[in-house]
Amino acid sequence: MENNNIRNDNIQEPQSAPNFVMVDTSGQPPVPASAQEAPKEASMEFGPKQSSAPQKKRSGKAWKVLLSLLLVICLGFGSGYVGAGLAMRQAAQGADGSILSQSAELSGVQVMTDSNINTAEAVAAKAIPSVVGISTQREVNYFSFFGNSTGIAKGVGTGIIVSEDGYIITNSHVISDGEADQITVQLTDGRELSGEVIWYDANIDLAILKIEAEGLVPAELGDSDAVNIGAYVVAIGNPLGMAYDRSVTQGVISGLGRSIQAAKDSYSSQVNSMSNMMQTDAAINSGNSGGPLLNSRGQVIGINTAMAPSAEGMGFAIPINTAKNILESVMAEGHVTKAYIGIQGMDVTAYEQYVPQYKAPCENGVYVLELIPDGPALEADLRVGDVIVGLDKMSVDSMSGLQRSLYNYKPGDTVVVKFYRNGSLMEQEVTLQTLPQAETGSSDKGSREENFSRNGSGWQGFFGN
């Protein structure tokens, strides 16, 4: 929901660069040296004046005249040097009147003044045509003074065009996890088109939409695995609604591999555990969700997802590599062929709360509650009570983290599962299989593991995968 309580600070216009016009004490501009010399030379009298004074006196006066002439010539040369110095000083100034030469010498870095564009401008110019606004409406039930009531909840988010023919990736919560009754996509050219949900997964907070359009500008996707802490980033989105559409902020990558607990929306107490998130200090506000986090080349490296409302400059994005296999499957086959490991489980921290006598062997992980018959985990000799903490080189600290990690694989891939059993850390190879149709309900639009929390079960976050 939009928040229009925005403080408008007084903005002072920057002063223009000084034009170096000097004035004398009378307030009149000085006359150039070349203009000064001519009148003085014209007023000089080199011939003898009519006078009764002796010739010796006239000779002394002539010497004074000659000396004055020499002084005028010297002043002319001096003013020329001063003018040249002022011209060099003015040439060394930037557009804002600052002197660049001294700072360049001290820093050893030269600023190229022949270019009027910086990194943020270049990234914005490249990426903005690929950024869309997403407006949604859905019917909600809420309790008011008059009892249970029904109303229309409106939401605004952001999306990223990933193909010329209208595929768009965004967050699942932007489309209310598939429950939005109406989805409208706003393009940069002003068109508003109806959006269709092709796929979504609330556990990893990603969704793919489709609009009927051609010739769109798709964003360039980067490699989120190559991102380092401190790397420059730009965030683009629609904070607080479409009145501030495609706002650009910049910052750095503050951290990698973060785990957060994110509330699904304002109308629900459901919390989604998310791991392997990218942290940035680029401003991310309500309405930025689903928008791109870009590197200095204008490539999408993350999908802006969450912010810390009680902190300043703490935003989080889903690494784009998490979505790449999903996008390829949807655009090539029209659906996602999901690999699964064949367990039902829950966060080990939640299991400790429900079973107080249980002492977990690790701080985070996935407690195996049940093995799916004929599933990959059962065939690989995983057991009930094992606590999964990793797949290959990736750590697994939650249910959603395990599911997110599995999107990096395809059915038939073999992974090394790291788990605790009876207090000992063990490893076992597991060959992943195709997630059965019965396990996913409608295959692409939601899955059985989602419904445990939606149906109000006490096993919130319960997960079959």
FENPE-V277823 format. One record per helix or strand of 3 or more residues. SS is the DSSP state (a for helix, b for strand). FROM is the first residue (numbers start at 0). TO is the last residue. If there is no record, write none. Layout:
ss: <SS	SS>
from: <FROM	FROM>
to: <TO	TO>
This chain:
ss: <a	a	a	a	b	b	b	a	b	b	b	b	a	b	a	b	b	b	b	b	a	b	a	b	a	b	a	b	b	a	a>
from: <32	54	100	118	130	146	166	172	181	191	195	205	223	231	241	246	270	291	299	314	320	342	347	365	375	386	398	413	423	436	447>
to: <42	90	106	129	143	160	169	177	185	193	200	209	225	236	243	262	279	293	306	318	332	346	353	370	378	390	405	420	430	439	453>
